[in-house]
Amino acid sequence: MAVAFLLTTSVFGVGRPKGKFFGTHDFMYFYAGGRCFIHGENPYDEATLRARSEGELGSHSYRDESTVRVYGGFAYPPSSAPFFALLSLPDFNTSRLINGAINAICFAWFAWLLWWVARREGVLDRRWGWIVMTACTAFVFASPFSSHAMWNGQTSLLAMTLTFSAWWCWQNDRWVIAGLLLALASFKPPFCAFLVLMLVYNRAWKPLFASIGFGLALMSMAAYQQGPVGMMHNWLGAVKVYANYHTNLPDFLQSFGMRSLLSAAGWKTVPSLALLALVLFGTLLWQSKRFTSFETMCLGLIISLMFINAHNYDLIVLTPILAAVLFRFGTTMPRIALTLFVVAALCFPMRAMKALEGLPEFLIRWREMLLIAGTLAWVWWMVKNTPTLPRHSAATPSA
């Protein structure tokens, strides 16, 4: 039923706006950027990217008013060039279907990964273990964020899957593959940044240096076309433009995080919280012996989500977070029910809240408030009930 829900609401577009099509809206940015790289053009120049998008997308069969041209620029790191170039080699329709197939594979792989973690943590040996795993597996496929990622052709699912796959390879001492997957995940830095810090903290030099080597290799395409210095200059300039585009400002409805919460509470000019995120990352690593490695990864994702630039579609990371909470906390039916109730509240449509007249603006950001409160309660409970080092709190050493 979960898979059927995913297919009907994303691939077949049930409940979606009429005249729009599966896997087009966000994917057009990746396609236009990839076509620029193929033609030796600079996708970080907004005029060049827009001209290329109008030429490539203006006549495709699956178009609507939002997929004729791109807006806001292309801000993905240079390491994304080979992947987007390969993905955009076919025509737009074929490419969007290939991207959809990649996302489908990510769903299946991530569901398997959660079962692997559950077996390692002994979840299936508990009385309610199968209910926990049924809930986690269903959420992989049936959450609204999964459907949204598929429908829009988003990259959040792929970035999350690559990051956790790199973590899995590190845990199993497959450091070369871990380095490759982490380098591939670098196209979305907020998702993989904490794993890099985990490798440094645990002195896992082999996967870390492998990821650096593969990352430099992935950047070679853009470096060849624009020059190493020009490549970095163009990318950082595009990041600045992207950060100031209206869809990335804190007061935009689909933006997510602490900056959006503060903006809704009346603080209209909210500075970057990246430095605070770094402090929280360090604190988490310092206390990481209280948590399993999987829990540490999930807590790091929450920090990224709350204090680095994010959008509602990035809430697909609730998939591993729900699993981590249930694996530790879900030992009784009341606890399982409470956890699922909180997740259901996080999944409640924001537009429905927005439609309520007279509702204070900051209450529309109930997701941020609930995630903060839930995370603090979860961490408090884990610290209170974990006086000693648990199993698998650190990865297999890979020096």
C-alpha positions in Angstrom: 0.0 0.0 0.0 2.9 2.4 0.8 4.4 1.8 -2.7 1.0 2.2 -4.3 0.6 5.6 -2.5 4.0 6.7 -3.7 3.2 5.8 -7.3 -0.3 7.3 -7.4 0.7 10.6 -5.8 4.0 11.1 -7.6 4.3 9.2 -10.9 0.6 9.3 -11.8 0.0 12.7 -10.2 -3.2 11.9 -8.2 -4.0 15.0 -6.2 -1.5 17.2 -8.0 -2.3 20.4 -9.9 -3.7 19.8 -13.4 -1.4 20.6 -16.3 1.8 19.7 -14.4 3.9 16.6 -14.9 5.9 14.1 -12.9 9.6 14.8 -12.3 9.8 18.1 -14.2 9.7 21.2 -11.9 13.0 20.9 -10.0 14.6 18.5 -12.4 14.7 21.2 -15.1 17.5 23.0 -13.1 19.7 19.9 -13.1 18.9 19.2 -16.8 19.7 22.8 -17.8 22.9 22.8 -15.7 24.0 19.5 -17.2 23.4 20.7 -20.7 25.5 23.7 -20.0 28.4 21.5 -18.9 28.0 19.3 -22.0 28.3 22.4 -24.2 31.2 23.8 -22.3 29.1 26.7 -21.0 29.1 28.2 -17.5 25.9 27.2 -15.7 26.8 29.5 -12.8 26.1 32.5 -15.0 22.4 33.1 -14.7 21.9 34.5 -18.1 23.7 31.6 -19.7 21.7 29.1 -17.7 18.4 30.8 -18.6 19.3 30.9 -22.3 20.2 27.3 -22.3 17.0 26.3 -20.4 14.8 28.2 -22.8 16.5 26.5 -25.7 16.3 23.0 -24.2 13.0 23.2 -22.4 10.9 25.7 -24.4 9.6 23.0 -26.7 9.5 19.8 -24.6 6.3 17.9 -24.5 5.9 17.9 -20.7 5.9 21.7 -20.2 3.9 24.1 -18.1 4.3 27.7 -17.2 6.8 26.8 -14.4 9.1 24.6 -16.5 9.7 26.8 -19.6 12.8 28.4 -18.0 14.8 28.4 -14.8 14.8 31.0 -12.1 17.3 31.7 -9.4 20.4 30.2 -10.9 22.4 27.0 -10.5 24.3 26.7 -7.2 25.4 23.1 -7.1 29.1 22.5 -6.5 31.5 21.8 -9.4 31.7 18.2 -8.2 28.1 17.8 -9.5 29.1 18.4 -13.2 29.7 14.8 -14.3 26.5 13.5 -12.8 24.3 16.2 -14.2 26.0 16.1 -17.5 25.5 12.3 -17.8 21.9 12.6 -16.6 21.1 15.3 -19.2 22.6 13.5 -22.2 19.2 12.2 -23.4 16.2 14.4 -24.2 14.4 16.0 -21.3 11.5 13.4 -21.1 13.9 10.5 -21.1 16.1 12.2 -18.5 13.3 12.9 -16.1 12.2 9.3 -16.3 15.7 8.1 -15.6 15.9 10.4 -12.6 12.6 9.0 -11.4 14.0 5.5 -11.7 17.1 6.6 -9.7 14.8 7.9 -7.0 12.9 4.6 -7.0 16.1 2.6 -6.5 17.0 5.0 -3.6 13.8 4.2 -1.9 14.3 0.5 -2.1 18.0 0.7 -1.0 17.2 3.0 1.9 14.5 0.6 3.1 17.0 -2.2 3.1 19.5 0.0 4.9 17.1 0.6 7.8 16.5 -3.1 8.1 20.3 -3.6 8.3 20.6 -1.1 11.1 17.6 -2.7 12.9 19.3 -6.1 12.8 22.5 -4.6 14.1 20.7 -2.9 16.9 18.7 -5.9 17.8 15.3 -4.2 17.1 13.8 -7.3 15.5 14.5 -9.3 18.7 12.1 -7.1 20.7 8.4 -7.8 21.2 7.3 -4.9 19.1 10.2 -5.0 16.7 8.2 -6.0 13.6 5.7 -3.2 14.2 8.6 -0.7 14.4 10.1 -1.9 11.2 6.7 -2.0 9.4 6.2 1.7 10.4 9.7 2.7 9.3 9.5 0.9 6.0 6.0 2.3 5.2 7.3 5.8 6.0 10.1 5.4 3.5 7.6 5.0 0.7 4.4 6.7 2.0 5.5 9.9 3.6 4.4 13.1 1.9 8.0 14.2 1.6 8.9 11.1 -0.3 6.0 11.7 -2.7 7.0 15.4 -3.1 10.6 14.5 -3.9 9.5 12.1 -6.6 6.9 14.4 -8.1 9.3 17.4 -8.3 12.3 15.4 -9.5 14.2 16.6 -6.4 17.7 15.6 -5.3 17.2 15.4 -1.5 16.4 11.7 -1.6 19.5 11.0 -3.6 21.7 13.1 -1.4 20.4 11.4 1.7 20.8 7.9 0.2 24.4 8.6 -1.0 25.3 10.0 2.4 24.0 7.1 4.4 25.4 4.7 1.9 28.8 6.2 2.5 28.2 5.9 6.2 27.2 2.2 5.8 30.4 1.5 3.7 32.5 3.2 6.4 30.8 1.0 9.1 31.7 -2.0 7.0 35.3 -0.9 6.4 34.7 -0.4 2.6 36.6 2.8 2.6 37.2 3.2 -1.1 33.5 3.0 -1.9 32.7 5.1 1.1 34.9 7.8 -0.3 33.4 7.6 -3.7 29.8 7.8 -2.4 30.7 10.7 -0.1 32.2 12.6 -3.0 29.1 12.0 -5.1 27.0 13.2 -2.1 28.9 16.5 -2.1 26.6 17.9 -4.7 24.4 18.8 -1.7 26.8 19.9 1.1 24.3 20.3 4.0 23.4 16.6 3.8 27.0 15.2 3.9 28.9 17.9 5.9 28.4 16.2 9.2 29.6 12.8 7.9 32.9 14.5 6.9 33.2 15.9 10.5 32.4 12.4 11.8 35.3 10.9 9.8 37.7 13.6 11.1 36.6 13.1 14.7 37.0 9.4 14.5 40.3 9.7 12.6 38.9 7.7 9.7 41.5 9.0 7.3 41.2 6.4 4.5 37.5 7.2 3.6 38.1 10.9 4.2 41.1 11.2 1.9 39.4 8.9 -0.6 36.4 11.2 -0.7 38.8 14.2 -1.3 40.5 12.4 -4.1 37.2 11.4 -5.8 35.8 14.9 -5.2 38.8 16.5 -7.0 38.3 14.1 -9.9 34.6 15.0 -10.1 35.5 18.7 -10.2 38.0 18.2 -13.0 35.3 18.6 -15.7 34.2 22.1 -14.5 37.9 23.0 -13.7 38.9 22.1 -17.3 36.1 24.3 -18.7 36.4 27.3 -16.4 39.9 27.0 -14.8 40.3 26.0 -11.2 40.1 29.6 -9.9 37.4 30.6 -12.3 35.4 27.5 -11.3 35.4 28.4 -7.6 34.8 32.1 -8.3 31.8 31.3 -10.5 30.3 28.8 -8.1 30.6 31.0 -5.0 29.1 33.8 -6.9 26.2 31.6 -7.9 25.8 30.5 -4.3 25.5 34.1 -3.2 22.9 34.9 -5.9 21.0 31.7 -4.9 21.0 32.5 -1.2 19.4 35.9 -1.9 16.7 34.6 -4.2 13.2 35.0 -2.8 12.6 31.2 -2.6 15.6 30.8 -0.2 14.9 33.7 2.1 13.7 32.9 5.7 10.2 34.3 5.2 9.4 32.1 2.1 6.7 29.7 2.9 8.6 26.6 1.7 11.8 27.6 3.6 12.6 25.6 6.7 14.7 26.0 9.8 15.5 28.2 12.7 16.0 31.3 10.5 12.4 30.9 9.2 11.1 30.4 12.7 12.9 33.5 13.9 11.6 35.5 10.9 8.0 34.4 11.6 8.4 35.5 15.2 9.3 39.0 14.1 13.1 39.0 13.5 13.0 40.0 9.9 16.8 40.2 9.3 18.2 36.9 10.4 21.9 36.3 9.9 23.4 33.0 8.8 23.4 30.4 11.6 26.2 28.3 10.0 28.6 29.1 12.7 26.1 28.0 15.4 25.6 24.8 13.4 29.4 24.2 13.5 29.4 24.6 17.3 26.5 22.2 17.6 28.2 19.7 15.4 31.3 19.8 17.6 29.2 19.4 20.8 27.4 16.4 19.3 30.7 14.8 18.3 32.0 15.4 21.8 29.0 13.6 23.3 28.7 11.0 20.6 29.7 8.2 22.9 26.2 8.4 24.4 24.6 7.6 21.0 24.9 4.9 18.4 26.6 5.9 15.2 23.3 5.9 13.4 21.7 8.1 16.0 24.7 10.5 15.8 24.2 10.7 12.0 20.5 11.5 12.4 21.2 14.2 15.1 23.7 15.8 12.7 21.1 15.9 10.0 18.7 17.6 12.3 21.3 20.3 13.1 21.9 20.7 9.3 18.1 20.9 8.7 17.5 23.5 11.4 20.6 25.8 11.1 21.7 25.5 7.5 19.7 26.5 4.4 16.8 24.0 4.0 13.3 23.7 2.5 10.2 21.6 3.3 11.1 19.0 0.8 14.3 18.4 2.7 12.2 16.9 5.5 12.6 13.6 3.7 15.4 13.2 6.2 12.7 12.5 8.8 12.8 8.9 7.3 16.1 7.9 9.1 15.3 10.1 12.1 12.0 8.3 12.7 13.8 5.0 12.5 16.5 6.2 15.0 13.9 7.3 17.5 11.8 4.1 17.2 14.9 1.9 17.4 15.8 3.3 20.8 12.5 4.6 22.2 9.9 2.3 20.6 10.0 -0.5 23.1 6.3 -0.3 24.1 3.2 0.4 22.1 2.4 3.7 23.9 5.9 5.0 23.0 5.5 3.8 19.4 2.1 5.5 19.1 3.5 8.8 20.6 6.4 8.8 18.1 4.1 8.2 15.2 1.7 10.9 16.4 4.5 13.5 16.4 5.7 12.4 12.9 2.1 12.7 11.7 1.9 16.2 13.0 5.1 17.1 11.2 3.5 15.7 8.0 0.4 17.9 8.3 0.1 20.1 5.2 1.5 23.6 5.8 -0.9 25.1 3.3 -3.8 23.9 5.5 -2.4 25.8 8.4 -1.8 28.8 6.2 -5.4 28.9 5.2 -6.6 29.4 8.8 -7.5 33.0 9.2 -6.1 34.9 12.2 -3.4 32.3 12.9 -0.2 34.0 14.2 2.5 33.8 11.6 5.0 31.9 13.9 2.4 29.1 14.4 2.7 28.3 10.7 6.2 27.3 11.6 4.9 24.5 13.9 7.1 22.0 12.2 10.3 23.8 13.3 9.0 24.1 16.9 7.9 20.5 17.0 11.1 19.2 15.6 13.2 21.2 18.1 11.0 20.1 21.1 11.0 16.5 19.9 14.7 16.5 19.4 15.4 17.9 22.8 13.1 15.4 24.4 14.7 12.5 22.5 18.3 13.6 23.4 17.3 14.1 27.1 15.8 10.7 27.2 18.8 9.1 25.5 21.3 10.8 27.8 19.3 9.9 30.9 19.1 6.3 29.9 22.6 5.8 28.5 25.2 6.2 31.3 27.7 4.0 29.4 28.9 3.6 25.9 26.3 1.6 23.8 27.0 -0.9 21.2 28.1 0.5 17.8 28.4 4.0 19.0 31.5 4.4 16.9 32.3 3.1 13.5 34.7 0.4 12.7 38.2 2.1 12.9 39.5 2.9 9.4 42.8 4.8 9.8 
